[in-house]
Amino acid sequence: MVSSYAQIDPKDNIIVAIQGLTKGTKVEIGEERLVLKEDIKQKHKFALHDFNVGDEIFMYGVLIGKAILPISAGCAITIENVKHASSDYKENKEKYSWTAPDISNFKDRTFNGYHRNDGKVGTANHWLIIPLTFCENRNLDVLEGALCEKLGYETKKDFAVDTDALIRQYKAGASAEDIFNTPIITTKEELSKNRIFPNVDGIKFLKHDGGCGGIRQDSEVLCKLLAGYIANPNVAGATVFSLGCQNAQIEMLQNAIDAIAPNNKKPVHYLEQQRSESERKLIEEAVKHTFIGLTEANKIERQPAPLSKLVLGLECGGSDGFSGISANPALGYASDLLVALGGSPVLSEFPELNGVEQDIINRCETAEDSKKFYNLMRAYSASAVAVGSGFENNPSPGNIKDGLITDAMKSAGAAKKGGTSPVVEVLDYTEQVTKPGLNLLCTPGNDVESTTGLVGSGCNVVVFTTGLGTPTGNPVAPVLKMSSNTALFERMNDIIDINAGTVISGEDTIRTMGEKILDHVISVASGETASKAVLHGNNDFIPWKRGVSL
């Protein structure tokens, strides 16, 4: 894609500026000829022909808005002259056929993962520390201070300070000069080399603000989410803190685990503070249970596994006008490759499927799933309207500034992460991925809430596309960030793993970029390459309270 402008779909009546265009630029699109009447910023769109008030506007081949002012051909499409609009949808579905991509470059590939008793395979091996209520968050802080640096795991900083070395010098009678010259800084890399348990990738602390107060349903959903994290193949076991009187009771979590993993053999240790002799005793028991759990988790080693064991979360955030042209369709191609290999990609963020619902419904393999998707979308939309909002309010100021001016425009580009394969199952929030093929998971469009939900439903790796940049990560699953444009990749290279901007410059096609993505996923899943989010310790965890969150 090396032209300075592009029509993405033959049905589109607006054109995207691949480069910034100046007033007076001559444009040729098929039989259409026009001259730009104003400057058009890179990633923004201009009218292919004149629009009257109420005229429909199409991009990616779907309805994305309507003109609210007259717009002349060659003028910019903005929030001042266009409002959100999307096509309606219905339950009945058309017959859908799909041609799988060529998988010859991947058919004999494997990744090295952690094999679990239930047949799942992890891309990492973590121990979880979980509070059932926010009242226990402080105890997690105590455990983190007691365990992480001593065992060689990440700290909240890029280094650790060995104050003990200065104390030893002082007790030995060292001079001030000797003390000053004593090295006391240990980097994360040096810490990791000295891990006591080399086969355990980390101890992860799932602090949250739920579990009590609010409505009881929030606590029930929280327990289902936490059960999903314990059952995730990237987890070896967990230590669970309960205060005792909160809504999210231990039994509620145990029932949730039994429902999704009835034959669970992972160790889960429950500690209830109101039944403990003292806080000191509670912490002592927690440290000992966790330490013993780590000794057992360390016995598990990476072994080859088929690519069908990958459950790939498809996520986006901080999107821009190039996201739906480069990064998202390239990730969609990688998703199709994984489906053809027997794996399970998962598409979420239901507010960002607004406008493409009929296409999704038509791709559902069963009438039950098409109806379930229909009902979830209708209910979600209604809940947003009930509080005075709506899907049309989804685009952020950053989205709009970089060319995504309506939710339907943003959604049409975001949906491309799901490729073109059939939808094998539609899942509500916290329901588990059990079928190979493309799954849909109901989550909000909020980046961290959605990523949290993906991992809670079983994803063992996530690819996160972005046009503006984000440091988002997850405690359990490695999150790979992919830029939609090269300028972002170069500017924020410390947090971006993959550059899809080469699609815009013409160095890659959607196919070649999709294959590069899957290659990178395999390397990360095997522990050969660390994602930037893992290196920086981005452990974002935000459970979705089923009120309205766009």
C-alpha positions in Angstrom: 0.0 0.0 0.0 2.2 2.8 -1.3 -0.4 5.3 -2.7 -1.0 8.5 -0.8 -4.7 7.7 -0.5 -6.8 4.6 -0.7 -10.4 3.3 -1.2 -10.5 0.3 1.2 -13.7 -1.3 -0.3 -15.3 -0.7 -3.7 -18.5 0.3 -1.9 -16.8 3.1 0.1 -17.7 6.7 -0.7 -15.0 8.2 1.5 -11.3 7.8 1.0 -8.5 7.5 3.6 -5.4 9.7 3.4 -2.4 7.3 3.7 -0.2 10.4 3.8 -1.1 14.0 4.6 -2.7 15.6 1.5 -2.7 19.3 0.6 -5.5 21.4 -0.8 -5.5 21.2 -4.6 -4.3 17.6 -4.8 -5.8 15.7 -7.8 -7.4 12.4 -6.8 -8.4 9.5 -9.1 -10.5 6.6 -7.8 -11.7 4.4 -10.6 -13.8 6.6 -12.9 -14.0 9.3 -10.2 -11.9 12.5 -10.6 -11.8 15.2 -8.0 -9.6 17.9 -6.5 -9.2 18.3 -2.7 -10.8 21.4 -1.5 -8.9 21.5 1.8 -5.9 19.9 3.5 -6.5 16.3 4.7 -4.6 15.0 7.7 -2.9 11.6 7.5 -5.3 8.8 8.5 -8.4 11.0 8.0 -11.0 10.7 5.3 -12.4 12.9 2.5 -15.6 12.7 0.5 -15.5 10.9 -2.8 -18.5 12.8 -4.1 -21.0 15.4 -2.8 -23.2 14.5 0.2 -26.5 16.0 1.2 -27.8 16.0 4.7 -28.9 12.5 5.6 -26.9 10.8 3.0 -25.3 7.5 4.1 -21.5 7.2 4.3 -19.7 3.9 3.8 -16.2 2.7 4.8 -14.9 -0.9 4.8 -18.0 -1.6 2.8 -20.4 -1.0 5.7 -22.5 2.0 6.8 -20.5 4.1 9.3 -22.4 7.3 9.4 -24.7 9.9 7.9 -24.1 13.5 6.8 -25.5 16.1 9.1 -24.3 19.0 6.9 -23.7 19.2 3.1 -20.3 17.9 2.3 -18.6 18.6 -1.0 -16.4 16.1 -2.8 -12.8 16.6 -1.7 -13.7 17.9 1.8 -12.8 16.3 5.1 -15.1 13.9 6.9 -15.3 15.2 10.5 -17.3 14.9 13.7 -18.9 18.3 12.7 -20.4 17.1 9.4 -21.0 13.3 10.1 -22.8 11.5 12.9 -22.7 7.8 13.8 -25.0 5.4 12.0 -24.9 1.7 11.6 -27.0 -1.0 9.8 -29.6 -2.9 11.7 -29.3 -6.7 12.0 -31.6 -9.7 12.4 -31.3 -13.2 13.9 -31.7 -15.3 10.7 -28.4 -16.1 9.1 -27.3 -16.8 5.6 -25.2 -19.8 4.6 -21.5 -19.0 5.1 -18.6 -20.6 3.3 -15.0 -20.1 4.1 -11.7 -20.8 2.3 -8.9 -21.5 4.8 -5.5 -19.9 4.1 -2.4 -21.8 3.1 -0.8 -23.2 6.3 2.1 -25.0 4.6 4.6 -22.9 6.5 3.1 -23.9 9.9 1.6 -27.3 9.6 4.5 -29.1 11.3 5.3 -26.3 13.8 5.0 -26.7 17.6 5.6 -24.5 20.6 7.2 -25.4 23.9 4.7 -25.1 26.6 3.6 -26.3 30.1 1.3 -29.3 29.8 -1.5 -29.5 32.4 -3.5 -32.5 33.6 -6.6 -31.4 31.8 -4.9 -31.5 28.4 -4.4 -27.7 28.1 -1.0 -26.2 27.5 0.3 -23.0 29.0 2.7 -20.5 27.4 3.8 -19.5 30.9 3.9 -21.0 34.4 2.7 -18.7 37.2 1.5 -18.9 40.8 -1.4 -16.7 41.7 -2.1 -14.8 44.9 -5.8 -13.8 44.9 -7.9 -11.7 47.3 -11.6 -12.5 47.5 -12.2 -8.9 48.6 -10.4 -5.6 48.4 -10.0 -5.7 52.2 -7.2 -8.3 51.6 -5.2 -6.2 49.1 -2.8 -5.1 51.8 -1.9 -8.7 52.6 -1.0 -9.2 49.0 1.4 -6.3 49.3 3.0 -7.9 52.3 3.5 -11.2 50.4 4.9 -9.5 47.4 7.5 -7.8 49.6 8.3 -11.0 51.3 8.6 -13.2 48.2 9.3 -11.5 44.9 12.8 -10.0 45.3 14.1 -12.9 47.5 13.0 -15.5 44.9 14.3 -13.5 42.0 11.0 -12.3 40.5 10.1 -8.9 39.1 9.7 -5.9 41.3 7.7 -2.8 40.6 10.9 -1.1 39.5 13.6 -1.9 36.9 16.0 -2.8 39.7 16.2 -4.0 43.3 18.2 -2.4 46.1 20.2 -4.7 48.3 20.2 -2.8 51.6 21.3 -6.0 53.4 24.7 -5.6 51.8 25.1 -2.2 53.5 24.0 -3.6 56.8 26.6 -6.4 56.6 29.3 -3.8 55.8 28.2 -1.7 58.8 28.2 -4.6 61.2 31.6 -5.6 60.0 33.0 -2.2 60.9 33.5 -0.9 57.4 34.3 2.7 56.8 31.9 5.2 55.2 34.0 5.0 52.0 33.8 1.2 51.9 30.0 1.4 52.4 29.7 4.0 49.7 31.7 1.8 47.3 29.6 -1.3 47.9 27.4 -2.3 44.9 23.8 -2.6 46.0 21.8 -2.4 42.7 20.5 -5.6 41.1 18.6 -5.3 37.7 15.5 -7.3 36.8 17.6 -9.3 34.4 20.1 -10.2 37.1 17.3 -11.1 39.5 15.8 -13.5 36.9 19.1 -15.3 36.4 19.1 -16.0 40.2 15.6 -17.4 40.4 15.2 -20.1 43.0 12.5 -21.7 40.8 13.7 -21.3 37.2 10.6 -23.1 35.8 8.2 -20.7 37.4 7.8 -17.5 35.4 6.3 -15.4 38.2 4.2 -14.9 41.2 1.2 -12.8 40.2 -1.0 -10.7 42.5 -4.6 -10.1 41.3 -5.5 -7.1 43.4 -9.0 -5.6 42.7 -11.6 -3.4 44.2 -14.5 -5.9 44.3 -15.7 -8.9 46.3 -18.0 -6.9 48.7 -20.4 -4.0 48.5 -22.1 -3.3 45.2 -24.5 -5.9 44.0 -24.2 -9.6 44.7 -24.1 -10.5 41.0 -20.8 -8.5 40.8 -19.3 -10.8 43.4 -20.6 -13.9 41.6 -19.1 -12.8 38.3 -15.8 -11.9 40.0 -15.6 -15.4 41.4 -16.2 -16.9 38.0 -13.5 -14.7 36.6 -11.0 -15.7 39.3 -11.9 -19.3 38.7 -11.1 -18.8 35.0 -7.7 -17.4 36.0 -6.9 -20.4 38.3 -8.0 -22.8 35.5 -6.0 -20.9 32.8 -3.2 -23.2 31.5 -0.6 -20.5 32.3 -1.3 -21.0 36.0 0.1 -23.8 38.2 -1.8 -23.0 41.4 -3.0 -20.3 43.8 -3.1 -18.9 47.3 -6.4 -17.3 48.1 -7.1 -14.7 50.8 -10.6 -14.3 52.3 -11.6 -11.9 55.0 -14.6 -14.0 55.9 -17.6 -11.7 55.9 -17.5 -10.5 52.2 -20.0 -11.3 49.5 -17.5 -13.3 47.5 -17.3 -16.3 49.8 -14.7 -19.1 49.5 -17.5 -21.6 48.6 -18.6 -19.3 45.8 -15.1 -19.5 44.2 -14.9 -23.2 44.8 -18.2 -23.8 43.1 -17.1 -21.6 40.2 -13.9 -23.7 39.8 -15.9 -27.0 40.0 -18.2 -25.7 37.2 -15.4 -25.0 34.7 -12.8 -27.4 35.9 -14.6 -30.3 37.7 -11.4 -32.4 37.7 -9.1 -29.6 38.8 -5.9 -31.0 40.3 -4.1 -27.7 40.7 -3.3 -26.8 44.3 -5.5 -24.0 45.7 -4.9 -22.9 49.3 -7.6 -20.9 51.1 -6.8 -18.6 54.0 -9.5 -16.8 56.0 -8.3 -13.9 58.1 -11.3 -13.8 60.5 -10.5 -17.4 61.5 -6.8 -16.9 61.9 -5.0 -16.5 65.2 -3.5 -13.2 64.0 -2.4 -11.4 60.9 1.1 -12.5 61.5 0.0 -16.2 61.6 -2.1 -15.6 58.4 0.9 -14.2 56.5 3.2 -17.0 57.8 0.8 -19.7 56.5 0.4 -17.9 53.2 4.1 -17.6 52.6 4.7 -21.3 53.5 1.8 -22.6 51.3 3.0 -20.5 48.4 6.6 -21.5 48.8 5.7 -25.2 48.8 3.4 -24.6 45.8 6.3 -23.0 44.0 8.5 -26.1 44.7 5.9 -28.3 43.0 5.3 -25.9 40.1 9.0 -25.8 39.4 8.9 -29.5 38.6 7.0 -28.8 35.4 9.2 -28.1 32.3 8.3 -26.9 28.8 7.6 -29.6 26.3 6.6 -29.5 22.6 2.9 -28.9 21.9 0.8 -28.6 18.7 -0.2 -25.1 17.7 -3.8 -26.2 18.2 -3.2 -25.7 21.9 -2.9 -21.9 21.4 -5.9 -19.8 22.6 -5.1 -16.4 21.1 -6.8 -13.3 22.5 -7.5 -10.7 19.8 -7.4 -7.2 21.3 -7.0 -3.6 20.3 -6.7 -0.3 22.0 -5.6 3.3 21.3 -6.7 2.7 17.7 -6.0 5.1 14.9 -7.1 5.5 11.2 -4.6 2.9 10.1 -5.6 0.2 12.6 -8.3 -1.2 10.3 -6.0 -1.1 7.3 -2.8 -2.7 8.6 -2.6 -4.2 12.1 -6.2 -5.5 12.5 -6.5 -7.3 9.1 -3.0 -8.7 9.5 -4.0 -10.1 12.9 -7.2 -11.4 11.3 -5.0 -13.3 8.8 -3.0 -14.8 11.7 -6.3 -15.7 13.3 -7.4 -17.5 10.2 -4.1 -19.4 10.1 -4.6 -20.5 13.7 -8.1 -21.6 13.0 -6.9 -23.7 10.0 -4.2 -25.2 12.4 -6.9 -26.2 14.9 -6.3 -23.4 17.4 -8.7 -21.0 19.1 -8.6 -17.3 18.4 -11.0 -15.2 20.5 -12.6 -11.9 19.4 -14.1 -9.7 22.1 -15.1 -6.0 22.7 -18.7 -6.2 21.7 -19.2 -2.4 21.6 -16.6 -2.5 18.8 -18.7 -4.9 16.7 -21.4 -2.2 16.3 -22.3 -2.0 12.6 -20.9 -5.4 11.6 -23.4 -7.5 13.6 -25.0 -9.0 10.5 -21.7 -10.2 9.2 -20.9 -11.8 12.5 -24.4 -13.4 12.7 -24.0 -14.8 9.2 -20.6 -16.4 10.2 -22.1 -18.2 13.2 -22.1 -22.0 12.7 -25.3 -22.6 14.6 -28.6 -20.8 14.9 -28.2 -20.9 18.7 -25.0 -18.9 18.6 -26.3 -16.4 16.1 -29.3 -15.8 18.4 -27.1 -15.6 21.5 -24.9 -13.0 19.8 -28.0 -11.1 18.7 -29.4 -11.1 22.2 -26.1 -10.1 23.9 -25.6 -7.1 21.5 -29.2 -5.9 21.9 -29.0 -6.2 25.7 -25.6 -4.5 25.9 -26.8 -1.6 23.6 -30.0 -1.2 25.7 -28.0 -1.1 29.0 -25.9 1.7 27.5 -28.9 3.7 26.4 -30.6 3.2 29.8 -27.9 5.3 31.5 -28.0 8.0 28.9 -25.1 6.7 26.7 -24.8 4.4 23.7 -22.3 2.7 21.5 -21.9 5.9 19.5 -20.0 7.4 22.5 -17.4 4.6 22.3 -14.6 6.4 20.3 -12.2 8.2 22.6 -10.7 11.6 22.0 -7.5 9.9 20.8 -9.5 7.8 18.3 -11.2 10.8 16.9 -8.0 12.9 16.6 -6.4 10.1 14.6 -9.3 9.6 12.1 -11.9 7.3 13.8 -14.9 9.7 14.0 -17.8 7.2 14.5 -18.2 4.0 16.5 -19.3 2.2 13.3 -16.1 3.3 11.5 -14.0 2.2 14.5 -15.9 -1.1 14.8 -15.6 -2.0 11.1 -11.8 -1.8 11.4 -11.7 -3.4 14.8 -13.7 -6.5 13.7 -11.0 -7.3 11.1 -9.0 -8.8 14.0 -11.4 -11.8 13.7 -10.4 -12.6 10.2 -12.9 -14.3 8.0 -13.4 -17.8 9.5 -16.7 -19.1 10.9 -17.7 -18.4 14.5 -17.8 -21.7 16.4 -19.1 -20.4 19.7 -20.5 -17.2 21.3 -19.5 -16.8 24.9 -20.8 -14.4 27.6 -18.3 -12.9 30.0 -16.3 -15.5 32.0 -17.6 -18.4 29.9 -14.7 -20.7 28.9 -13.3 -21.4 25.5 -13.8 -25.1 24.8 -14.1 -25.3 21.0 -11.3 -25.0 18.4 -12.0 -22.2 15.9 -13.0 -18.5 16.2 -14.8 -17.8 19.4 -16.7 -14.5 20.3 -16.5 -13.3 23.9 -18.7 -10.6 25.3 -16.5 -8.0 27.0 -16.5 -4.2 27.1 -14.4 -2.1 24.7 -12.2 -0.9 27.5 -8.7 -2.3 26.8 -7.8 -3.6 30.2 -11.3 -4.9 31.1 -11.5 -6.7 27.8 -8.0 -8.2 28.1 -8.7 -9.3 31.6 -11.8 -11.1 30.4 -10.0 -12.8 27.5 -7.5 -14.4 29.8 -10.2 -15.3 32.3 -11.9 -17.3 29.6 -8.8 -19.3 28.8 -6.5 -17.3 26.4 -2.9 -18.2 26.9 -1.5 -15.4 24.8 -2.8 -12.1 23.5 -2.0 -9.9 20.5 -3.0 -6.2 21.1 -3.1 -3.9 18.1 -2.6 -0.1 18.7 -2.2 3.0 16.6 -1.5 5.4 19.4 0.5 3.2 21.8 -0.3 1.6 25.2 1.8 -0.2 27.9 -1.1 -2.6 28.7 -0.2 -6.1 29.8 -1.7 -8.9 31.9 -0.6 -10.8 34.9 -1.1 -14.3 33.4 -0.9 -14.2 29.6 1.9 -12.5 27.6 0.5 -9.6 25.7 2.2 -8.6 22.4 1.7 -5.1 21.3 1.5 -4.4 17.5 1.6 -0.9 16.0 -0.5 0.0 13.0 2.1 2.5 11.8 5.9 2.7 11.7 6.1 6.1 13.3 4.6 4.7 16.5 6.8 1.6 16.4 9.9 3.8 16.2 8.7 6.3 18.8 7.6 3.7 21.4 9.8 0.8 20.5 10.3 0.0 24.2 6.7 -1.1 24.6 5.8 -2.3 21.0 6.6 -5.8 19.9 5.6 -5.9 16.2 5.3 -3.3 13.5 2.5 -3.6 11.0 3.3 -0.2 9.6 5.2 -2.1 6.9 1.8 -2.9 5.4 1.2 0.8 4.9 4.6 1.3 3.3 4.2 -1.7 1.0 7.0 -3.8 2.5 4.5 -6.4 3.6 1.1 -7.6 2.5 -1.6 -8.6 4.9 -0.6 -12.3 4.3 3.1 -11.8 5.0 2.4 -9.7 8.0 -0.1 -12.2 9.3 2.5 -15.0 9.0 5.1 -12.8 10.9 2.6 -12.3 13.7 2.0 -16.0 14.1 5.8 -16.6 14.0 6.2 -14.1 16.8 3.4 -15.6 18.8 5.0 -19.1 18.6 8.3 -17.6 19.8 6.7 -15.9 22.8 4.5 -19.0 23.6 7.7 -21.1 23.7 9.5 -18.8 26.1 12.1 -17.9 23.5 11.1 -14.2 23.3 9.6 -12.1 26.1 6.9 -9.6 25.2 7.6 -6.0 26.1 4.7 -6.0 28.5 6.2 -8.9 30.4 9.7 -7.2 30.4 8.1 -4.1 31.9 6.0 -5.9 34.4 2.7 -4.6 33.1 0.2 -6.7 35.1 -3.1 -4.9 34.5 -6.1 -6.6 35.9 -9.6 -5.0 36.0 -12.7 -7.2 36.4 -15.8 -6.0 34.6 -18.7 -5.1 36.8 -21.7 -5.8 34.7 -23.0 -2.3 34.8 -22.3 -0.2 31.7 -18.6 0.0 30.7 -18.0 1.1 27.1 
